[in-house]
């Protein structure tokens, strides 16, 4: 291998390592058609004092003259508990109410706290059936459940490039929040690692 080619391979390897180490986004494929962006979220906890806040953005262009914040649209979302530290998940997708899904041009914040999902102060999805059967005690602070889930956002134009997500974990009243990495988006065509 020539010195120039070897140098190019080394530079490409270093660039890839820099992206992975820095916690950046790594696009594993590049096609652009799909209808569901599914985010695998590998580390969630039912601990009531360690909520996970996820900012979900729909970057599709919205027509703000006809779409209001609480309107219905073709955008839907579901969440399924896929695995728990004690096993036994049914992997059943639960619908997120339409008014809490990110329509084109909108952002939503969903909070995974205890055994449920919240939008602001509204309790919108009950996960107790999935998490309680795996817990020795029904105490989310002393005996929290660690679990993995899949958040799927569906619309006619949803892809991993148009539906984005960023999650932070921690107590807002005390220790601050940390960014969570290690999740994937799959839209049937693109596979993106965060």
KASUL-V376920 format. One record per helix or strand of 2 or more residues. SS is the DSSP state (helix for helix, strand for strand). FROM is the first residue (numbers start at 1). TO is the last residue. If there is no record, write none. Layout:
# KASUL-V376920
ss:SS from:FROM to:TO
ss:SS from:FROM to:TO
This chain:
# KASUL-V376920
ss:helix from:3 to:21
ss:strand from:26 to:27
ss:strand from:36 to:45
ss:strand from:52 to:58
ss:strand from:76 to:84
ss:strand from:94 to:96
ss:helix from:98 to:100
ss:strand from:107 to:113
ss:strand from:116 to:119
ss:strand from:122 to:126
ss:helix from:128 to:132
ss:strand from:146 to:154
ss:strand from:163 to:169
ss:strand from:178 to:179
ss:strand from:184 to:186
ss:strand from:191 to:193
